[in-house]
Every structure is written in structure tokens, then in C-alpha cells.
Amino acid sequence: MTQNQQNVQNTSPDTDAIIRNHDEFEAMHTSFIHERMNALADGVTAIAMTILVLEIHVPDDTSSAALLALATQIGLFALSFVVVANFYHTRMRLMSLVARSNTPLIFADFVFLLGICLLPLLTKMVFEYPDHRLAVAGFGFVMLLVKGILNAMGSIILKYRLVSSSAMNDVYTSEESTRILHRDARQEVLGTLLVMLIAIAQPAFGVWFYAISPLISFLRRYRVGSAYARRGRVSTIFDEKLERSLLSRRRRR
């Protein structure tokens, strides 16, 4: 063996050490990105909620018509606030299950934030043109987009087994759980689409139907969450979806 070959052999990197270092770097890198995306989502949502209230215009007089218009704007603000809060809460509960992100999840998260950023603009359009089908349809389309993206984010988390607990990954990715979760996602999207069509057909009052989806979500979470709390447990968002299916099955029996 020549001197050069010996030098190369002596200075060759330890493959196992490189792999270990790469795994450590990957875990640290993906965890850092996950934390940054959560911080970005917090900031975007806070700004969107603030912009919503700034769109309310104080009337120049105190006539009945002016006060009615103000009350309508406050009601629309409350509707948009509830919608944004529900979306943010759903995202927060999804992300609380994972300790790291990957590229598909990050991409879906950015699309989610795009929808949140568009909601103040669509709310302003509804303020200005409450009886116009295009304004009401635009608001509903963004709701449909964000709802679909949240379901996609949940699917990505399960597909790549990003849930922090291996045991929970096994439960949530079982054949029966996958079937239930996919069916629940389809029902949520179709329900939002139905509400959107009703609102477009009757824009004068149909826009208020957009409050149905977040209210139903809240009631479902409250019912299942209360049942888990009585057992001294905390439910995840996937637990609630699976538990709803089990409760429905028990009632049919």
C-alpha cells in the first residue's frame, strides 16, 4: 500500500458517524422549521383578526338605517372572527401532535395561511356588497379552500407518520381509522360546499349560513372532549373524529 493510499484510508470519514450526525441535523432542522411555521401562523392569524375589525366603519349619524348597517357589519365581523378562530384552532390542534415538519406539510401550511390572509379581503367585499353573489361566493370559496387544506394537512401528518407517538401513529393509520378519517374529511368538505351553494342562492341572508360549520365543529369537539375529560384524558383531533364515528355506530345499534 502506498503512502497516499494510507493517508486516504486514515482520513476517510466514519460513515456511521456521518449518518448519526445527519439524523441529528435533520431532526433539529425539521423541528426548527416546525417552530418557525407555528410562529408565522400565530402572527398571520393575529393580523388577519385585527384587520377584520378595522373594516367596521363608524356611521356619520345615528339614524336607524346607519345603526342597522353598523350592526350588520359587527355581525359579519363576528362571523369572520369565528371562522378564522375555528380554522386556527383546528390547525393548532393538528400541529400540537407533531414535533417536526416535512416539505408537503410546509407547502400545505403556506396554502392554509394564504386562505387566512384572503379572508379579511373577502369580508370587506361582503361589507361593501352584502347582496352580491360574487362576494358571498368568494367568501365561501376561501372557506372551502381552507377546510380542504386542513384535511390535507391531517392526511399528510398520518401518511408520513409525523405524530410524535409511534403508538398513536399505529392507531390512526390502521385500515379502519383511515377509512373513517377519509369519510369524515369528505363529509366536512361536502357540507361546506352545500352551505356555500345555499349562501350563493340567497345572498341576502345566506352568508349567515357560514356560521353553521364552525358552530357544529365546536359542538362536536365539546361533546367528545367532555367525554374524554370525564375519563381523565385529553382527546386529540383524530380521537374526536374516530369517536364521533363510534358514537354514531352505537346509536344505530
Residue frames as qw, qx, qy, qz and C-alpha x, y, z in Angstrom:
[[0.000, 0.889, 0.458, 0.000, 0.00, 0.00, 0.00],
 [0.416, 0.467, -0.024, 0.780, 1.40, 3.36, -0.97],
 [0.205, -0.192, -0.442, 0.852, 1.75, 6.30, 1.38],
 [0.291, -0.066, -0.187, -0.936, -1.05, 8.18, -0.40],
 [0.595, -0.275, -0.664, -0.359, -3.44, 5.23, -0.04],
 [0.471, -0.291, -0.676, 0.485, -2.64, 5.02, 3.68],
 [0.016, -0.094, -0.202, 0.975, -3.33, 8.74, 4.11],
 [0.459, -0.163, -0.407, -0.773, -6.67, 8.42, 2.31],
 [0.617, -0.294, -0.729, -0.047, -7.63, 5.44, 4.45],
 [0.373, -0.235, -0.565, 0.697, -6.64, 7.19, 7.66],
 [0.093, 0.168, 0.119, -0.974, -8.57, 10.33, 6.80],
 [0.279, -0.296, -0.732, -0.547, -11.67, 8.63, 5.35],
 [0.421, -0.324, 0.210, -0.821, -14.81, 9.72, 7.18],
 [0.150, 0.071, 0.935, -0.313, -16.62, 7.45, 9.58],
 [0.262, -0.267, -0.651, -0.661, -19.78, 6.54, 7.67],
 [0.400, -0.545, -0.728, 0.109, -21.75, 5.65, 10.80],
 [0.258, -0.451, -0.294, 0.802, -20.79, 8.96, 12.41],
 [0.067, 0.014, -0.360, -0.930, -21.89, 10.86, 9.31],
 [0.350, -0.416, -0.738, -0.400, -25.26, 9.10, 9.35],
 [0.388, -0.563, -0.604, 0.409, -25.71, 9.84, 13.05],
 [0.165, -0.338, -0.055, 0.925, -24.79, 13.49, 12.55],
 [0.161, -0.143, -0.545, -0.810, -27.12, 13.75, 9.57],
 [0.377, -0.524, -0.754, -0.118, -30.01, 12.26, 11.55],
 [0.329, -0.543, -0.422, 0.646, -29.37, 14.71, 14.39],
 [0.057, -0.182, 0.204, 0.960, -29.19, 17.61, 11.94],
 [0.234, -0.308, -0.696, -0.605, -32.38, 16.52, 10.20],
 [0.372, -0.596, -0.693, 0.162, -34.27, 16.26, 13.49],
 [0.262, -0.502, -0.212, 0.797, -33.02, 19.67, 14.61],
 [0.020, -0.043, 0.426, 0.904, -33.68, 21.23, 11.19],
 [0.277, -0.422, -0.726, -0.467, -37.24, 19.94, 10.82],
 [0.367, -0.614, -0.595, 0.367, -38.04, 20.85, 14.43],
 [0.196, -0.358, -0.022, 0.912, -36.76, 24.40, 13.87],
 [0.130, -0.133, -0.548, -0.816, -38.88, 24.81, 10.72],
 [0.336, -0.531, -0.770, -0.108, -41.91, 23.44, 12.57],
 [0.308, -0.586, -0.416, 0.623, -41.48, 26.04, 15.32],
 [0.084, -0.226, 0.214, 0.947, -41.00, 28.85, 12.79],
 [0.201, -0.304, -0.699, -0.615, -44.14, 27.86, 10.87],
 [0.340, -0.622, -0.684, 0.172, -46.13, 27.86, 14.10],
 [0.239, -0.503, -0.171, 0.812, -44.83, 31.35, 14.93],
 [0.020, 0.019, -0.468, -0.883, -45.68, 32.56, 11.42],
 [0.265, -0.471, -0.772, -0.334, -49.19, 31.13, 11.67],
 [0.305, -0.619, -0.528, 0.495, -49.69, 32.88, 15.02],
 [0.140, -0.386, 0.066, 0.909, -48.65, 36.21, 13.53],
 [0.106, -0.130, -0.639, -0.750, -50.67, 35.88, 10.33],
 [0.286, -0.558, -0.773, -0.098, -53.82, 34.89, 12.22],
 [0.268, -0.597, -0.387, 0.649, -53.44, 37.75, 14.73],
 [0.045, -0.247, 0.266, 0.931, -53.01, 40.28, 11.92],
 [0.172, -0.286, -0.757, -0.562, -55.97, 38.86, 9.98],
 [0.285, -0.632, -0.700, 0.172, -58.23, 39.12, 13.05],
 [0.206, -0.528, -0.162, 0.808, -57.10, 42.70, 13.65],
 [0.015, 0.053, -0.490, -0.870, -57.73, 43.71, 10.04],
 [0.150, -0.480, -0.831, -0.238, -61.24, 42.28, 10.26],
 [0.208, -0.732, -0.518, 0.392, -62.31, 44.70, 12.99],
 [0.187, -0.416, 0.141, 0.879, -60.66, 47.65, 11.23],
 [0.023, 0.227, 0.696, 0.681, -63.07, 47.19, 8.33],
 [0.127, -0.713, -0.679, 0.118, -66.00, 48.27, 10.52],
 [0.173, 0.366, 0.103, 0.909, -66.88, 51.89, 9.74],
 [0.048, -0.444, -0.588, 0.675, -68.38, 54.15, 12.39],
 [0.210, 0.706, 0.596, 0.319, -71.54, 55.79, 10.94],
 [0.192, 0.280, -0.004, 0.941, -71.68, 59.55, 10.41],
 [0.454, -0.339, 0.041, -0.823, -75.08, 59.78, 12.06],
 [0.188, -0.049, 0.893, -0.405, -77.25, 57.84, 14.47],
 [0.655, 0.118, -0.173, -0.726, -80.19, 57.21, 12.21],
 [0.853, -0.070, 0.443, -0.266, -81.90, 53.85, 12.29],
 [0.853, 0.515, -0.089, 0.003, -80.51, 52.93, 8.87],
 [0.280, 0.730, -0.555, 0.283, -76.95, 53.84, 9.87],
 [0.467, -0.451, 0.664, -0.372, -77.16, 51.89, 13.14],
 [0.929, 0.150, 0.264, -0.210, -78.64, 48.89, 11.32],
 [0.704, 0.631, -0.304, 0.122, -75.75, 48.98, 8.84],
 [0.033, -0.664, 0.653, -0.362, -73.29, 49.15, 11.76],
 [0.735, -0.229, 0.537, -0.346, -74.96, 46.20, 13.48],
 [0.921, 0.378, 0.022, -0.088, -74.76, 44.22, 10.24],
 [0.462, 0.699, -0.490, 0.243, -71.04, 44.98, 9.92],
 [0.337, -0.531, 0.669, -0.395, -70.42, 43.94, 13.52],
 [0.889, 0.017, 0.360, -0.282, -72.31, 40.72, 12.87],
 [0.823, 0.537, -0.177, 0.057, -70.26, 39.99, 9.75],
 [0.128, 0.702, -0.618, 0.330, -67.08, 40.73, 11.70],
 [0.619, -0.346, 0.601, -0.369, -68.16, 38.28, 14.41],
 [0.941, 0.270, 0.132, -0.155, -68.91, 35.68, 11.73],
 [0.630, 0.651, -0.374, 0.199, -65.49, 36.11, 10.11],
 [0.178, -0.648, 0.629, -0.391, -63.79, 36.10, 13.52],
 [0.815, -0.165, 0.470, -0.295, -65.43, 32.81, 14.45],
 [0.894, 0.445, -0.047, -0.014, -64.47, 31.29, 11.09],
 [0.389, 0.703, -0.508, 0.310, -60.81, 32.36, 11.43],
 [0.409, -0.533, 0.612, -0.418, -60.67, 31.27, 15.08],
 [0.926, 0.011, 0.299, -0.229, -62.09, 27.85, 14.21],
 [0.799, 0.544, -0.219, 0.134, -59.57, 27.36, 11.41],
 [0.129, 0.705, -0.573, 0.398, -56.69, 28.45, 13.63],
 [0.648, -0.391, 0.525, -0.390, -57.82, 26.18, 16.45],
 [0.969, 0.201, 0.108, -0.094, -58.01, 23.21, 14.08],
 [0.614, 0.638, -0.372, 0.279, -54.51, 23.93, 12.74],
 [0.191, -0.667, 0.567, -0.444, -53.16, 24.38, 16.27],
 [0.824, -0.229, 0.428, -0.291, -54.53, 21.01, 17.36],
 [0.913, 0.395, -0.074, 0.064, -53.07, 19.29, 14.29],
 [0.439, 0.682, -0.430, 0.396, -49.63, 20.82, 14.80],
 [0.475, -0.626, 0.471, -0.400, -49.64, 20.05, 18.52],
 [0.974, -0.059, 0.194, -0.098, -49.39, 16.37, 17.59],
 [0.839, 0.404, -0.055, 0.359, -46.16, 16.69, 15.63],
 [0.532, -0.715, 0.110, 0.440, -42.65, 17.75, 16.61],
 [0.299, -0.344, 0.527, 0.718, -41.29, 18.23, 13.10],
 [0.593, 0.640, 0.131, -0.471, -42.44, 19.20, 9.61],
 [0.581, -0.005, 0.631, 0.514, -41.66, 17.95, 6.13],
 [0.053, -0.109, 0.400, 0.908, -41.92, 19.59, 2.71],
 [0.185, -0.443, -0.740, -0.471, -45.52, 18.52, 1.86],
 [0.330, -0.689, -0.581, 0.281, -46.77, 19.70, 5.26],
 [0.248, -0.447, -0.011, 0.859, -44.94, 23.04, 4.95],
 [0.006, -0.111, -0.564, -0.818, -46.38, 23.60, 1.46],
 [0.277, -0.585, -0.726, -0.232, -49.92, 22.83, 2.66],
 [0.354, -0.617, -0.413, 0.568, -49.38, 25.13, 5.64],
 [0.144, -0.228, 0.196, 0.943, -48.47, 28.03, 3.35],
 [0.180, -0.339, -0.665, -0.641, -51.66, 27.47, 1.33],
 [0.365, -0.636, -0.656, 0.178, -53.59, 27.49, 4.60],
 [0.283, -0.518, -0.166, 0.790, -52.03, 30.85, 5.53],
 [0.034, 0.079, 0.483, 0.871, -52.90, 32.16, 2.06],
 [0.278, -0.558, -0.708, -0.331, -56.55, 31.41, 2.76],
 [0.388, -0.651, -0.454, 0.469, -56.38, 33.12, 6.16],
 [0.233, -0.290, 0.119, 0.921, -54.83, 36.22, 4.53],
 [0.073, -0.246, -0.605, -0.754, -57.62, 36.35, 1.94],
 [0.212, -0.585, -0.776, 0.100, -60.47, 36.22, 4.47],
 [0.108, -0.584, -0.259, 0.762, -60.22, 39.93, 5.51],
 [0.062, 0.183, -0.467, -0.863, -60.42, 40.96, 1.84],
 [0.235, -0.315, -0.831, -0.394, -63.45, 38.75, 1.22],
 [0.202, -0.591, -0.652, 0.431, -65.05, 40.03, 4.43],
 [0.023, -0.439, 0.022, 0.898, -64.63, 43.59, 3.18],
 [0.160, -0.046, -0.683, -0.711, -66.29, 42.62, -0.10],
 [0.255, -0.507, -0.823, -0.038, -69.26, 41.24, 1.83],
 [0.153, -0.546, -0.362, 0.740, -69.34, 44.50, 3.85],
 [0.070, 0.343, -0.269, -0.897, -69.48, 46.55, 0.64],
 [0.517, 0.098, -0.535, -0.661, -71.70, 44.23, -1.42],
 [0.399, -0.126, 0.798, -0.433, -73.75, 42.13, 1.02],
 [0.745, 0.361, 0.376, -0.417, -76.34, 41.17, -1.60],
 [0.488, 0.645, -0.495, -0.317, -73.86, 40.36, -4.37],
 [0.996, -0.026, 0.031, -0.077, -73.47, 36.68, -5.18],
 [0.680, 0.528, -0.361, 0.358, -69.82, 37.09, -6.19],
 [0.102, -0.637, 0.512, -0.567, -68.84, 38.48, -2.78],
 [0.794, -0.302, 0.343, -0.399, -70.70, 35.74, -0.92],
 [0.965, 0.246, -0.091, 0.026, -69.31, 33.06, -3.26],
 [0.439, 0.643, -0.473, 0.413, -65.76, 34.34, -2.80],
 [0.400, -0.545, 0.531, -0.511, -66.06, 34.12, 0.98],
 [0.927, -0.077, 0.249, -0.269, -67.41, 30.60, 0.69],
 [0.828, 0.472, -0.272, 0.131, -64.70, 29.54, -1.75],
 [0.158, 0.632, -0.602, 0.462, -61.95, 30.59, 0.67],
 [0.664, -0.352, 0.473, -0.459, -63.71, 28.70, 3.47],
 [0.972, 0.188, 0.045, -0.130, -63.86, 25.64, 1.24],
 [0.590, 0.620, -0.438, 0.275, -60.18, 26.03, 0.33],
 [0.122, -0.582, 0.632, -0.497, -59.01, 26.29, 3.94],
 [0.830, -0.179, 0.355, -0.391, -61.25, 23.43, 5.05],
 [0.933, 0.339, -0.121, 0.000, -59.83, 21.21, 2.31],
 [0.395, 0.646, -0.529, 0.383, -56.25, 22.19, 3.15],
 [0.441, -0.505, 0.564, -0.481, -56.73, 21.39, 6.84],
 [0.948, 0.011, 0.231, -0.216, -57.98, 17.94, 5.90],
 [0.770, 0.541, -0.283, 0.182, -55.00, 17.54, 3.56],
 [0.026, 0.678, -0.588, 0.440, -52.63, 18.53, 6.38],
 [0.734, -0.313, 0.472, -0.375, -54.17, 15.88, 8.60],
 [0.960, 0.274, 0.035, -0.045, -53.70, 13.28, 5.84],
 [0.502, 0.679, -0.439, 0.306, -50.06, 14.33, 5.36],
 [0.329, -0.607, 0.581, -0.431, -49.37, 14.02, 9.09],
 [0.861, -0.119, 0.431, -0.242, -50.71, 10.47, 9.09],
 [0.856, 0.505, -0.111, 0.011, -49.22, 9.44, 5.74],
 [0.479, 0.608, -0.485, 0.408, -45.68, 10.35, 6.83],
 [0.755, -0.422, -0.458, 0.204, -46.27, 9.24, 10.43],
 [0.234, 0.540, -0.227, 0.776, -45.38, 12.64, 11.84],
 [0.639, -0.681, -0.108, -0.341, -47.34, 12.16, 15.07],
 [0.052, -0.707, 0.626, -0.326, -44.86, 12.21, 17.94],
 [0.629, -0.251, 0.673, -0.298, -46.12, 8.94, 19.44],
 [0.169, 0.227, -0.882, -0.378, -45.44, 5.74, 17.48],
 [0.136, 0.288, 0.919, -0.234, -48.36, 4.01, 19.21],
 [0.343, 0.625, 0.309, -0.630, -50.73, 6.80, 18.18],
 [0.257, 0.479, -0.574, -0.612, -49.40, 6.59, 14.61],
 [0.016, 0.002, -0.990, -0.138, -50.27, 2.90, 14.55],
 [0.223, 0.491, 0.738, -0.405, -53.83, 3.55, 15.76],
 [0.299, 0.686, 0.082, -0.659, -54.52, 6.48, 13.45],
 [0.285, 0.504, -0.619, -0.530, -53.09, 4.80, 10.34],
 [0.400, 0.068, 0.911, -0.074, -54.92, 1.49, 10.74],
 [0.033, 0.236, 0.760, 0.604, -57.21, 0.46, 7.90],
 [0.148, -0.708, -0.691, 0.003, -60.42, 1.21, 9.81],
 [0.235, -0.702, -0.171, 0.651, -59.16, 4.55, 11.14],
 [0.169, -0.190, 0.477, 0.841, -58.04, 5.62, 7.66],
 [0.033, -0.449, -0.776, -0.443, -61.46, 4.78, 6.24],
 [0.216, -0.775, -0.543, 0.239, -63.25, 6.72, 8.98],
 [0.263, -0.600, 0.033, 0.755, -60.98, 9.77, 8.72],
 [0.126, 0.010, 0.601, 0.789, -61.27, 9.93, 4.92],
 [0.101, -0.604, -0.745, -0.266, -65.05, 9.69, 5.15],
 [0.263, -0.765, -0.369, 0.458, -65.14, 12.43, 7.78],
 [0.237, -0.377, 0.268, 0.854, -62.99, 14.68, 5.58],
 [0.031, 0.278, 0.709, 0.648, -65.32, 14.17, 2.61],
 [0.191, -0.723, -0.664, 0.014, -68.36, 14.97, 4.74],
 [0.278, -0.664, -0.154, 0.677, -66.78, 18.19, 6.04],
 [0.145, -0.197, 0.449, 0.859, -65.88, 19.43, 2.55],
 [0.073, -0.414, -0.768, -0.483, -69.26, 18.47, 1.07],
 [0.229, -0.736, -0.574, 0.278, -71.05, 20.14, 3.99],
 [0.204, -0.560, 0.049, 0.802, -69.11, 23.37, 3.44],
 [0.067, 0.033, 0.644, 0.761, -69.86, 23.17, -0.30],
 [0.118, -0.600, -0.772, -0.172, -73.58, 22.75, 0.42],
 [0.222, -0.752, -0.337, 0.521, -73.59, 25.78, 2.73],
 [0.199, -0.338, 0.338, 0.856, -71.73, 27.74, 0.06],
 [0.004, 0.289, 0.746, 0.600, -74.37, 26.90, -2.57],
 [0.184, -0.736, -0.644, 0.103, -77.19, 27.91, -0.21],
 [0.255, -0.657, -0.093, 0.704, -75.45, 31.21, 0.54],
 [0.135, -0.120, 0.519, 0.835, -74.97, 31.94, -3.17],
 [0.056, -0.487, -0.788, -0.373, -78.62, 31.14, -3.91],
 [0.286, -0.868, -0.383, -0.132, -79.83, 33.54, -1.19],
 [0.526, 0.274, -0.276, 0.756, -77.01, 36.07, -0.65],
 [0.263, -0.689, -0.013, -0.676, -79.19, 38.47, 1.36],
 [0.668, -0.574, 0.306, -0.363, -79.24, 36.11, 4.36],
 [0.972, 0.130, -0.192, 0.043, -77.34, 33.08, 3.09],
 [0.379, 0.616, -0.512, 0.463, -73.98, 34.45, 4.22],
 [0.485, -0.535, 0.456, -0.520, -75.01, 33.79, 7.82],
 [0.987, -0.012, -0.061, -0.146, -75.13, 30.08, 6.99],
 [0.588, 0.525, -0.509, 0.346, -71.33, 30.19, 7.01],
 [0.294, -0.553, 0.550, -0.552, -71.54, 30.25, 10.80],
 [0.934, -0.134, -0.022, -0.330, -73.04, 26.75, 10.78],
 [0.828, 0.301, -0.424, 0.209, -69.79, 24.90, 10.05],
 [0.240, 0.428, -0.600, 0.631, -67.67, 26.36, 12.91],
 [0.569, -0.350, 0.313, -0.675, -70.56, 26.05, 15.36],
 [0.966, -0.003, -0.155, -0.209, -71.07, 22.38, 14.50],
 [0.661, 0.371, -0.521, 0.392, -67.32, 21.79, 14.83],
 [0.101, -0.467, 0.516, -0.711, -67.32, 23.44, 18.25],
 [0.781, -0.248, 0.173, -0.547, -70.27, 21.38, 19.49],
 [0.937, 0.148, -0.316, 0.005, -68.68, 18.15, 18.28],
 [0.448, 0.421, -0.564, 0.551, -65.37, 18.97, 19.94],
 [0.350, -0.435, 0.411, -0.721, -67.12, 19.95, 23.15],
 [0.902, -0.157, -0.007, -0.403, -69.17, 16.75, 23.33],
 [0.905, 0.170, -0.338, 0.194, -66.29, 14.37, 22.65],
 [0.292, 0.504, -0.484, 0.653, -63.81, 16.43, 24.67],
 [0.536, -0.459, 0.300, -0.642, -66.15, 16.36, 27.67],
 [0.975, -0.084, -0.111, -0.170, -66.47, 12.58, 27.42],
 [0.731, 0.313, -0.415, 0.442, -62.68, 12.22, 27.42],
 [0.030, -0.560, 0.406, -0.722, -62.33, 14.70, 30.30],
 [0.780, -0.397, 0.117, -0.469, -64.69, 12.61, 32.45],
 [0.983, -0.006, -0.128, 0.134, -62.28, 9.71, 31.93],
 [0.516, -0.751, 0.228, 0.342, -59.35, 11.91, 32.89],
 [0.652, 0.069, 0.482, 0.582, -57.95, 12.02, 29.35],
 [0.148, 0.674, -0.121, -0.714, -57.28, 14.69, 26.74],
 [0.752, 0.441, 0.487, 0.061, -58.56, 13.95, 23.24],
 [0.259, -0.285, 0.467, 0.796, -56.66, 14.71, 20.04],
 [0.469, 0.395, -0.139, -0.778, -58.37, 15.96, 16.90],
 [0.436, 0.171, -0.816, -0.337, -58.13, 12.46, 15.39],
 [0.009, -0.148, -0.904, 0.400, -59.58, 10.91, 18.56],
 [0.364, 0.374, 0.342, -0.781, -62.62, 13.16, 18.18],
 [0.521, 0.336, -0.464, -0.633, -63.18, 12.19, 14.55],
 [0.364, 0.071, -0.927, -0.058, -62.91, 8.49, 15.35],
 [0.071, 0.197, 0.778, -0.592, -65.04, 8.81, 18.49],
 [0.476, 0.297, 0.035, -0.827, -67.84, 10.52, 16.54],
 [0.555, 0.195, -0.686, -0.428, -68.00, 7.54, 14.21],
 [0.252, -0.043, -0.930, 0.263, -68.13, 5.11, 17.13],
 [0.237, 0.243, 0.525, -0.780, -70.90, 7.11, 18.82],
 [0.561, 0.278, -0.248, -0.739, -72.93, 7.16, 15.60],
 [0.478, 0.124, -0.851, -0.181, -72.45, 3.41, 15.21],
 [0.060, -0.127, -0.856, 0.498, -73.64, 2.79, 18.78],
 [0.405, 0.275, 0.260, -0.832, -76.76, 4.90, 18.22],
 [0.580, 0.233, -0.522, -0.581, -77.63, 2.94, 15.06],
 [0.361, 0.012, -0.928, 0.092, -77.38, -0.29, 17.04]]
